[in-house]
Amino acid sequence: MIGKRKSKNELTVFLLKRGLWLVFVELVIVNFAWYFDPGFRTVSFLVIWVWE
């Protein structure tokens, strides 16, 4: 739906920003909530990293 309202360049920038935001949320918020490690000594990819 959003692809119909934006040009190809705008859509590319939007998707890159959204991807970077999701990686940030995964590494910072989800890892902190899962391990409660303020030093972030344990980092794992739990939510958006799926192996098939």
PDB file of N, CA, C, O and CB in Angstrom:
ATOM      1  N   MET A   1       0.803  -1.198   0.000  1.00  0.00           N
ATOM      2  CA  MET A   1       0.000   0.000   0.000  1.00  0.00           C
ATOM      3  C   MET A   1       0.850   1.268   0.000  1.00  0.00           C
ATOM      4  O   MET A   1       0.551   2.229  -0.709  1.00  0.00           O
ATOM      5  CB  MET A   1      -0.915  -0.005   1.186  1.00  0.00           C
ATOM      6  N   ILE A   2       1.904   1.257   0.798  1.00  0.00           N
ATOM      7  CA  ILE A   2       2.728   2.464   0.851  1.00  0.00           C
ATOM      8  C   ILE A   2       3.501   2.649  -0.445  1.00  0.00           C
ATOM      9  O   ILE A   2       3.883   3.767  -0.792  1.00  0.00           O
ATOM     10  CB  ILE A   2       3.697   2.402   2.036  1.00  0.00           C
ATOM     11  N   GLY A   3       3.732   1.546  -1.167  1.00  0.00           N
ATOM     12  CA  GLY A   3       4.459   1.633  -2.424  1.00  0.00           C
ATOM     13  C   GLY A   3       3.686   2.358  -3.509  1.00  0.00           C
ATOM     14  O   GLY A   3       4.286   2.865  -4.457  1.00  0.00           O
ATOM     15  N   LYS A   4       2.388   2.416  -3.392  1.00  0.00           N
ATOM     16  CA  LYS A   4       1.572   3.105  -4.388  1.00  0.00           C
ATOM     17  C   LYS A   4       1.582   4.608  -4.190  1.00  0.00           C
ATOM     18  O   LYS A   4       1.294   5.352  -5.128  1.00  0.00           O
ATOM     19  CB  LYS A   4       0.151   2.597  -4.341  1.00  0.00           C
ATOM     20  N   ARG A   5       1.909   5.076  -2.985  1.00  0.00           N
ATOM     21  CA  ARG A   5       1.881   6.500  -2.691  1.00  0.00           C
ATOM     22  C   ARG A   5       3.247   7.155  -2.831  1.00  0.00           C
ATOM     23  O   ARG A   5       3.337   8.383  -2.830  1.00  0.00           O
ATOM     24  CB  ARG A   5       1.354   6.723  -1.303  1.00  0.00           C
ATOM     25  N   LYS A   6       4.288   6.387  -2.949  1.00  0.00           N
ATOM     26  CA  LYS A   6       5.646   6.951  -2.969  1.00  0.00           C
ATOM     27  C   LYS A   6       6.356   6.569  -4.257  1.00  0.00           C
ATOM     28  O   LYS A   6       6.024   5.575  -4.902  1.00  0.00           O
ATOM     29  CB  LYS A   6       6.461   6.468  -1.747  1.00  0.00           C
ATOM     30  N   SER A   7       7.337   7.380  -4.612  1.00  0.00           N
ATOM     31  CA  SER A   7       8.162   7.041  -5.772  1.00  0.00           C
ATOM     32  C   SER A   7       9.110   5.897  -5.382  1.00  0.00           C
ATOM     33  O   SER A   7       9.201   5.519  -4.214  1.00  0.00           O
ATOM     34  CB  SER A   7       8.968   8.296  -6.280  1.00  0.00           C
ATOM     35  N   LYS A   8       9.792   5.373  -6.361  1.00  0.00           N
ATOM     36  CA  LYS A   8      10.703   4.256  -6.113  1.00  0.00           C
ATOM     37  C   LYS A   8      11.833   4.663  -5.171  1.00  0.00           C
ATOM     38  O   LYS A   8      12.197   3.894  -4.281  1.00  0.00           O
ATOM     39  CB  LYS A   8      11.283   3.739  -7.434  1.00  0.00           C
ATOM     40  N   ASN A   9      12.388   5.851  -5.349  1.00  0.00           N
ATOM     41  CA  ASN A   9      13.471   6.318  -4.475  1.00  0.00           C
ATOM     42  C   ASN A   9      12.969   6.542  -3.052  1.00  0.00           C
ATOM     43  O   ASN A   9      13.646   6.176  -2.091  1.00  0.00           O
ATOM     44  CB  ASN A   9      14.084   7.617  -5.025  1.00  0.00           C
ATOM     45  N   GLU A  10      11.793   7.138  -2.913  1.00  0.00           N
ATOM     46  CA  GLU A  10      11.221   7.364  -1.581  1.00  0.00           C
ATOM     47  C   GLU A  10      10.933   6.043  -0.887  1.00  0.00           C
ATOM     48  O   GLU A  10      11.161   5.912   0.316  1.00  0.00           O
ATOM     49  CB  GLU A  10       9.934   8.199  -1.679  1.00  0.00           C
ATOM     50  N   LEU A  11      10.438   5.069  -1.626  1.00  0.00           N
ATOM     51  CA  LEU A  11      10.155   3.756  -1.064  1.00  0.00           C
ATOM     52  C   LEU A  11      11.443   3.058  -0.623  1.00  0.00           C
ATOM     53  O   LEU A  11      11.469   2.400   0.417  1.00  0.00           O
ATOM     54  CB  LEU A  11       9.406   2.893  -2.084  1.00  0.00           C
ATOM     55  N   THR A  12      12.504   3.201  -1.409  1.00  0.00           N
ATOM     56  CA  THR A  12      13.798   2.607  -1.039  1.00  0.00           C
ATOM     57  C   THR A  12      14.318   3.195   0.260  1.00  0.00           C
ATOM     58  O   THR A  12      14.760   2.458   1.142  1.00  0.00           O
ATOM     59  CB  THR A  12      14.829   2.819  -2.156  1.00  0.00           C
ATOM     60  N   VAL A  13      14.271   4.504   0.389  1.00  0.00           N
ATOM     61  CA  VAL A  13      14.732   5.161   1.611  1.00  0.00           C
ATOM     62  C   VAL A  13      13.861   4.743   2.794  1.00  0.00           C
ATOM     63  O   VAL A  13      14.379   4.474   3.878  1.00  0.00           O
ATOM     64  CB  VAL A  13      14.714   6.698   1.444  1.00  0.00           C
ATOM     65  N   PHE A  14      12.553   4.685   2.599  1.00  0.00           N
ATOM     66  CA  PHE A  14      11.644   4.281   3.664  1.00  0.00           C
ATOM     67  C   PHE A  14      11.954   2.867   4.152  1.00  0.00           C
ATOM     68  O   PHE A  14      12.021   2.628   5.358  1.00  0.00           O
ATOM     69  CB  PHE A  14      10.198   4.365   3.182  1.00  0.00           C
ATOM     70  N   LEU A  15      12.141   1.940   3.232  1.00  0.00           N
ATOM     71  CA  LEU A  15      12.406   0.548   3.613  1.00  0.00           C
ATOM     72  C   LEU A  15      13.758   0.396   4.304  1.00  0.00           C
ATOM     73  O   LEU A  15      13.883  -0.393   5.240  1.00  0.00           O
ATOM     74  CB  LEU A  15      12.352  -0.354   2.383  1.00  0.00           C
ATOM     75  N   LEU A  16      14.763   1.132   3.863  1.00  0.00           N
ATOM     76  CA  LEU A  16      16.073   1.086   4.523  1.00  0.00           C
ATOM     77  C   LEU A  16      15.990   1.629   5.943  1.00  0.00           C
ATOM     78  O   LEU A  16      16.549   1.042   6.869  1.00  0.00           O
ATOM     79  CB  LEU A  16      17.110   1.881   3.718  1.00  0.00           C
ATOM     80  N   LYS A  17      15.295   2.746   6.114  1.00  0.00           N
ATOM     81  CA  LYS A  17      15.130   3.311   7.456  1.00  0.00           C
ATOM     82  C   LYS A  17      14.360   2.365   8.364  1.00  0.00           C
ATOM     83  O   LYS A  17      14.714   2.184   9.529  1.00  0.00           O
ATOM     84  CB  LYS A  17      14.416   4.659   7.384  1.00  0.00           C
ATOM     85  N   ARG A  18      13.305   1.765   7.825  1.00  0.00           N
ATOM     86  CA  ARG A  18      12.515   0.829   8.628  1.00  0.00           C
ATOM     87  C   ARG A  18      13.340  -0.391   9.010  1.00  0.00           C
ATOM     88  O   ARG A  18      13.241  -0.879  10.136  1.00  0.00           O
ATOM     89  CB  ARG A  18      11.257   0.395   7.865  1.00  0.00           C
ATOM     90  N   GLY A  19      14.150  -0.884   8.087  1.00  0.00           N
ATOM     91  CA  GLY A  19      15.008  -2.028   8.384  1.00  0.00           C
ATOM     92  C   GLY A  19      16.032  -1.708   9.459  1.00  0.00           C
ATOM     93  O   GLY A  19      16.256  -2.513  10.363  1.00  0.00           O
ATOM     94  N   LEU A  20      16.655  -0.540   9.368  1.00  0.00           N
ATOM     95  CA  LEU A  20      17.624  -0.131  10.388  1.00  0.00           C
ATOM     96  C   LEU A  20      16.943   0.040  11.747  1.00  0.00           C
ATOM     97  O   LEU A  20      17.510  -0.322  12.778  1.00  0.00           O
ATOM     98  CB  LEU A  20      18.321   1.180   9.974  1.00  0.00           C
ATOM     99  N   TRP A  21      15.744   0.583  11.748  1.00  0.00           N
ATOM    100  CA  TRP A  21      14.997   0.749  12.999  1.00  0.00           C
ATOM    101  C   TRP A  21      14.685  -0.614  13.611  1.00  0.00           C
ATOM    102  O   TRP A  21      14.817  -0.782  14.824  1.00  0.00           O
ATOM    103  CB  TRP A  21      13.689   1.541  12.755  1.00  0.00           C
ATOM    104  N   LEU A  22      14.279  -1.581  12.807  1.00  0.00           N
ATOM    105  CA  LEU A  22      13.976  -2.917  13.324  1.00  0.00           C
ATOM    106  C   LEU A  22      15.214  -3.601  13.890  1.00  0.00           C
ATOM    107  O   LEU A  22      15.130  -4.288  14.908  1.00  0.00           O
ATOM    108  CB  LEU A  22      13.370  -3.778  12.226  1.00  0.00           C
ATOM    109  N   VAL A  23      16.353  -3.421  13.247  1.00  0.00           N
ATOM    110  CA  VAL A  23      17.599  -3.990  13.766  1.00  0.00           C
ATOM    111  C   VAL A  23      17.953  -3.333  15.093  1.00  0.00           C
ATOM    112  O   VAL A  23      18.359  -4.021  16.029  1.00  0.00           O
ATOM    113  CB  VAL A  23      18.753  -3.813  12.749  1.00  0.00           C
ATOM    114  N   PHE A  24      17.807  -2.015  15.191  1.00  0.00           N
ATOM    115  CA  PHE A  24      18.059  -1.311  16.444  1.00  0.00           C
ATOM    116  C   PHE A  24      17.151  -1.824  17.557  1.00  0.00           C
ATOM    117  O   PHE A  24      17.613  -2.097  18.665  1.00  0.00           O
ATOM    118  CB  PHE A  24      17.862   0.191  16.256  1.00  0.00           C
ATOM    119  N   VAL A  25      15.877  -1.952  17.264  1.00  0.00           N
ATOM    120  CA  VAL A  25      14.929  -2.450  18.272  1.00  0.00           C
ATOM    121  C   VAL A  25      15.317  -3.853  18.705  1.00  0.00           C
ATOM    122  O   VAL A  25      15.283  -4.168  19.894  1.00  0.00           O
ATOM    123  CB  VAL A  25      13.482  -2.441  17.722  1.00  0.00           C
ATOM    124  N   GLU A  26      15.683  -4.690  17.759  1.00  0.00           N
ATOM    125  CA  GLU A  26      16.074  -6.065  18.076  1.00  0.00           C
ATOM    126  C   GLU A  26      17.299  -6.097  18.977  1.00  0.00           C
ATOM    127  O   GLU A  26      17.302  -6.788  19.996  1.00  0.00           O
ATOM    128  CB  GLU A  26      16.349  -6.849  16.793  1.00  0.00           C
ATOM    129  N   LEU A  27      18.329  -5.365  18.616  1.00  0.00           N
ATOM    130  CA  LEU A  27      19.587  -5.434  19.356  1.00  0.00           C
ATOM    131  C   LEU A  27      19.517  -4.750  20.709  1.00  0.00           C
ATOM    132  O   LEU A  27      20.134  -5.227  21.662  1.00  0.00           O
ATOM    133  CB  LEU A  27      20.688  -4.821  18.547  1.00  0.00           C
ATOM    134  N   VAL A  28      18.794  -3.662  20.826  1.00  0.00           N
ATOM    135  CA  VAL A  28      18.791  -2.894  22.066  1.00  0.00           C
ATOM    136  C   VAL A  28      17.605  -3.259  22.949  1.00  0.00           C
ATOM    137  O   VAL A  28      17.796  -3.719  24.075  1.00  0.00           O
ATOM    138  CB  VAL A  28      18.771  -1.405  21.761  1.00  0.00           C
ATOM    139  N   ILE A  29      16.412  -3.066  22.470  1.00  0.00           N
ATOM    140  CA  ILE A  29      15.230  -3.221  23.327  1.00  0.00           C
ATOM    141  C   ILE A  29      14.935  -4.689  23.621  1.00  0.00           C
ATOM    142  O   ILE A  29      14.748  -5.053  24.782  1.00  0.00           O
ATOM    143  CB  ILE A  29      14.012  -2.571  22.670  1.00  0.00           C
ATOM    144  N   VAL A  30      14.890  -5.530  22.605  1.00  0.00           N
ATOM    145  CA  VAL A  30      14.542  -6.937  22.820  1.00  0.00           C
ATOM    146  C   VAL A  30      15.619  -7.645  23.631  1.00  0.00           C
ATOM    147  O   VAL A  30      15.296  -8.388  24.557  1.00  0.00           O
ATOM    148  CB  VAL A  30      14.339  -7.653  21.476  1.00  0.00           C
ATOM    149  N   ASN A  31      16.894  -7.431  23.303  1.00  0.00           N
ATOM    150  CA  ASN A  31      17.966  -8.072  24.071  1.00  0.00           C
ATOM    151  C   ASN A  31      17.977  -7.608  25.517  1.00  0.00           C
ATOM    152  O   ASN A  31      18.195  -8.415  26.422  1.00  0.00           O
ATOM    153  CB  ASN A  31      19.317  -7.787  23.433  1.00  0.00           C
ATOM    154  N   PHE A  32      17.744  -6.318  25.751  1.00  0.00           N
ATOM    155  CA  PHE A  32      17.718  -5.820  27.123  1.00  0.00           C
ATOM    156  C   PHE A  32      16.539  -6.422  27.880  1.00  0.00           C
ATOM    157  O   PHE A  32      16.682  -6.805  29.041  1.00  0.00           O
ATOM    158  CB  PHE A  32      17.640  -4.280  27.142  1.00  0.00           C
ATOM    159  N   ALA A  33      15.390  -6.509  27.246  1.00  0.00           N
ATOM    160  CA  ALA A  33      14.220  -7.082  27.911  1.00  0.00           C
ATOM    161  C   ALA A  33      14.405  -8.580  28.164  1.00  0.00           C
ATOM    162  O   ALA A  33      13.959  -9.088  29.192  1.00  0.00           O
ATOM    163  CB  ALA A  33      12.959  -6.841  27.070  1.00  0.00           C
ATOM    164  N   TRP A  34      15.046  -9.282  27.254  1.00  0.00           N
ATOM    165  CA  TRP A  34      15.196 -10.727  27.379  1.00  0.00           C
ATOM    166  C   TRP A  34      16.249 -11.096  28.429  1.00  0.00           C
ATOM    167  O   TRP A  34      16.010 -11.973  29.258  1.00  0.00           O
ATOM    168  CB  TRP A  34      15.570 -11.333  26.029  1.00  0.00           C
ATOM    169  N   TYR A  35      17.393 -10.444  28.400  1.00  0.00           N
ATOM    170  CA  TYR A  35      18.502 -10.809  29.283  1.00  0.00           C
ATOM    171  C   TYR A  35      18.670  -9.873  30.474  1.00  0.00           C
ATOM    172  O   TYR A  35      19.334 -10.234  31.446  1.00  0.00           O
ATOM    173  CB  TYR A  35      19.777 -10.839  28.500  1.00  0.00           C
ATOM    174  N   PHE A  36      18.086  -8.683  30.423  1.00  0.00           N
ATOM    175  CA  PHE A  36      18.244  -7.640  31.434  1.00  0.00           C
ATOM    176  C   PHE A  36      19.716  -7.464  31.794  1.00  0.00           C
ATOM    177  O   PHE A  36      20.112  -7.565  32.955  1.00  0.00           O
ATOM    178  CB  PHE A  36      17.422  -7.977  32.694  1.00  0.00           C
ATOM    179  N   ASP A  37      20.503  -7.201  30.774  1.00  0.00           N
ATOM    180  CA  ASP A  37      21.950  -7.033  30.914  1.00  0.00           C
ATOM    181  C   ASP A  37      22.316  -5.618  30.470  1.00  0.00           C
ATOM    182  O   ASP A  37      22.513  -5.387  29.277  1.00  0.00           O
ATOM    183  CB  ASP A  37      22.734  -8.107  30.076  1.00  0.00           C
ATOM    184  N   PRO A  38      22.414  -4.658  31.410  1.00  0.00           N
ATOM    185  CA  PRO A  38      22.704  -3.275  31.020  1.00  0.00           C
ATOM    186  C   PRO A  38      24.042  -3.110  30.292  1.00  0.00           C
ATOM    187  O   PRO A  38      24.210  -2.144  29.548  1.00  0.00           O
ATOM    188  CB  PRO A  38      22.695  -2.398  32.244  1.00  0.00           C
ATOM    189  N   GLY A  39      24.984  -4.014  30.483  1.00  0.00           N
ATOM    190  CA  GLY A  39      26.269  -3.933  29.795  1.00  0.00           C
ATOM    191  C   GLY A  39      26.238  -4.520  28.402  1.00  0.00           C
ATOM    192  O   GLY A  39      27.214  -4.394  27.663  1.00  0.00           O
ATOM    193  N   PHE A  40      25.137  -5.162  28.019  1.00  0.00           N
ATOM    194  CA  PHE A  40      24.976  -5.806  26.716  1.00  0.00           C
ATOM    195  C   PHE A  40      26.135  -6.741  26.401  1.00  0.00           C
ATOM    196  O   PHE A  40      26.668  -6.737  25.291  1.00  0.00           O
ATOM    197  CB  PHE A  40      24.849  -4.755  25.624  1.00  0.00           C
ATOM    198  N   ARG A  41      26.519  -7.542  27.392  1.00  0.00           N
ATOM    199  CA  ARG A  41      27.585  -8.518  27.174  1.00  0.00           C
ATOM    200  C   ARG A  41      27.071  -9.721  26.390  1.00  0.00           C
ATOM    201  O   ARG A  41      27.845 -10.393  25.710  1.00  0.00           O
ATOM    202  CB  ARG A  41      28.176  -8.975  28.514  1.00  0.00           C
ATOM    203  N   THR A  42      25.782  -9.994  26.479  1.00  0.00           N
ATOM    204  CA  THR A  42      25.170 -11.084  25.723  1.00  0.00           C
ATOM    205  C   THR A  42      24.285 -10.480  24.645  1.00  0.00           C
ATOM    206  O   THR A  42      23.305  -9.798  24.943  1.00  0.00           O
ATOM    207  CB  THR A  42      24.350 -12.035  26.653  1.00  0.00           C
ATOM    208  N   VAL A  43      24.632 -10.733  23.406  1.00  0.00           N
ATOM    209  CA  VAL A  43      23.838 -10.224  22.288  1.00  0.00           C
ATOM    210  C   VAL A  43      23.406 -11.405  21.442  1.00  0.00           C
ATOM    211  O   VAL A  43      24.232 -12.205  21.004  1.00  0.00           O
ATOM    212  CB  VAL A  43      24.640  -9.186  21.436  1.00  0.00           C
ATOM    213  N   SER A  44      22.122 -11.507  21.216  1.00  0.00           N
ATOM    214  CA  SER A  44      21.618 -12.543  20.321  1.00  0.00           C
ATOM    215  C   SER A  44      20.500 -11.961  19.476  1.00  0.00           C
ATOM    216  O   SER A  44      19.888 -10.953  19.831  1.00  0.00           O
ATOM    217  CB  SER A  44      21.123 -13.782  21.115  1.00  0.00           C
ATOM    218  N   PHE A  45      20.255 -12.596  18.385  1.00  0.00           N
ATOM    219  CA  PHE A  45      19.220 -12.145  17.468  1.00  0.00           C
ATOM    220  C   PHE A  45      18.034 -13.081  17.627  1.00  0.00           C
ATOM    221  O   PHE A  45      18.088 -14.242  17.219  1.00  0.00           O
ATOM    222  CB  PHE A  45      19.731 -12.111  15.985  1.00  0.00           C
ATOM    223  N   LEU A  46      16.963 -12.570  18.222  1.00  0.00           N
ATOM    224  CA  LEU A  46      15.864 -13.434  18.612  1.00  0.00           C
ATOM    225  C   LEU A  46      14.638 -13.325  17.719  1.00  0.00           C
ATOM    226  O   LEU A  46      14.070 -14.348  17.337  1.00  0.00           O
ATOM    227  CB  LEU A  46      15.477 -13.134  20.004  1.00  0.00           C
ATOM    228  N   VAL A  47      14.223 -12.137  17.381  1.00  0.00           N
ATOM    229  CA  VAL A  47      12.909 -11.941  16.793  1.00  0.00           C
ATOM    230  C   VAL A  47      12.932 -11.897  15.277  1.00  0.00           C
ATOM    231  O   VAL A  47      12.262 -12.697  14.624  1.00  0.00           O
ATOM    232  CB  VAL A  47      12.307 -10.685  17.315  1.00  0.00           C
ATOM    233  N   ILE A  48      13.697 -10.969  14.707  1.00  0.00           N
ATOM    234  CA  ILE A  48      13.596 -10.781  13.248  1.00  0.00           C
ATOM    235  C   ILE A  48      14.587 -11.646  12.469  1.00  0.00           C
ATOM    236  O   ILE A  48      14.599 -11.601  11.238  1.00  0.00           O
ATOM    237  CB  ILE A  48      13.824  -9.317  12.897  1.00  0.00           C
ATOM    238  N   TRP A  49      15.410 -12.424  13.149  1.00  0.00           N
ATOM    239  CA  TRP A  49      16.396 -13.257  12.479  1.00  0.00           C
ATOM    240  C   TRP A  49      15.898 -14.692  12.486  1.00  0.00           C
ATOM    241  O   TRP A  49      16.013 -15.378  13.501  1.00  0.00           O
ATOM    242  CB  TRP A  49      17.790 -13.145  13.162  1.00  0.00           C
ATOM    243  N   VAL A  50      15.355 -15.149  11.390  1.00  0.00           N
ATOM    244  CA  VAL A  50      14.759 -16.475  11.307  1.00  0.00           C
ATOM    245  C   VAL A  50      15.543 -17.315  10.309  1.00  0.00           C
ATOM    246  O   VAL A  50      15.812 -16.893   9.184  1.00  0.00           O
ATOM    247  CB  VAL A  50      13.266 -16.390  10.902  1.00  0.00           C
ATOM    248  N   TRP A  51      15.897 -18.499  10.746  1.00  0.00           N
ATOM    249  CA  TRP A  51      16.583 -19.444   9.862  1.00  0.00           C
ATOM    250  C   TRP A  51      15.576 -20.502   9.435  1.00  0.00           C
ATOM    251  O   TRP A  51      14.851 -21.049  10.266  1.00  0.00           O
ATOM    252  CB  TRP A  51      17.828 -20.099  10.568  1.00  0.00           C
ATOM    253  N   GLU A  52      15.533 -20.783   8.164  1.00  0.00           N
ATOM    254  CA  GLU A  52      14.627 -21.814   7.665  1.00  0.00           C
ATOM    255  C   GLU A  52      15.402 -23.008   7.199  1.00  0.00           C
ATOM    256  O   GLU A  52      14.812 -23.987   6.741  1.00  0.00           O
ATOM    257  CB  GLU A  52      13.761 -21.281   6.536  1.00  0.00           C
TER     258      GLU A  52
END
